[in-house]
Amino acid sequence: MTRLVGEEWFRAAAAAFVARERPNTPSLQAYGATFAAFLADFAPAAERPYLAGVARLEGFWIESHGAVDAPVLDATGLVGSP
């Protein structure tokens, strides 16, 4: 996201988020879950309405990157039971 808004802007937005949203879990991955909603209501982001969507997309990437892999369905599972 810093490529879209610059490091200074992002740091200011992150600082405002941290001041408003105190963590309630030790996981940093979970802590940013409400960042997209924060950006949607963050007045300095009004000129960039796409930022909340970008933050949501980045949140989905973080969630999927840290997710446990599901077991792979093998060929016998595709055939089904007789």
Secondary structure, 3 states (H helix, E strand, C coil): CHHHHCHHHHHHHHHHHHHHCCCCCCCHHHHHHHHHHHHHHCHHHCCCCCHHHHHHHHHHHHHHHCCCCCCCCCHHHHHCCC
